[in-house]
């Protein structure tokens, strides 16, 4: 087994595709990161099954199906919301229909550069203005304030990889998580920058993250209520709903979470105001 190999864990019935990121030959263990879930785990080398090309393709195909289905649901919802907004626009701008639209802006901090690029591609697909920064989880608390001051986003995403270190132990102990403590500190710094929950919407966490601690620190939305794995793009799907909900409306928490792959077991949050605005007039330039 080598760094970069695609593997699955035999003890978990090969349910998740991982990539080996570190190998300790002395202890014969490997550090793994999820291929399409935001999870970091360790496993004995003897528990790992190196995936064949065909098995890897099957995992990739399943991941694409998940993404395509989430995108289909979002576009379907967008069409319905567009019809509603059209009525709103007609009422508000019937004397001067030359308006323009401005969804919320996103600053996305990600501990995984590969996932970040994947998310940025999805933002472009969804028509969302987004700035992405690859920042290791441990460095996020020190860098988030300067990035917020530089980019002045409406929505900030704080994510990467996480995981429960010792299952069956105290799940309320923040030290029993690989990166939840870093995410909590980052959320606190971001909330100091913008204390009003509607001025800056904070989405935080990764797989199995300490949901309650993230909300207590000041996040609007967080993972993971049932300490399950979340999909790499789940934070993007939450940001999309907030970015395209009008500022005079409160985002329905259930609708936000329903637009993700993992649902309420993987993500939850608080009522928050949308970030979508209409403007007038549209510039000819």
Secondary structure, 3 states (H helix, E strand, C coil): CCCCCEEEEHHHCCCCCEEEEEEECCCCEEEEEECCECEEEEEEHHHEEECCHHHHHHHHHHHHHHHHHHHHHHHHHHHHHHHHHHHHHHHHHCCCCCEEEECCCEEEEECCHHHHHHHHHHHHHHCCCEEEEECCHHHHHHHHHHHHHHHCCCEEEEECCECECCCCCCCCCHHHECCHHHHHHHHHHHHHHCCCCCCCEEEECCCCCCHHHHHHHCCCEECCCCCCCCECCHHHHHHHHHHCCECCCEECHHHHHHCCCCHHHCCEECCEECCEEEEECCCCC
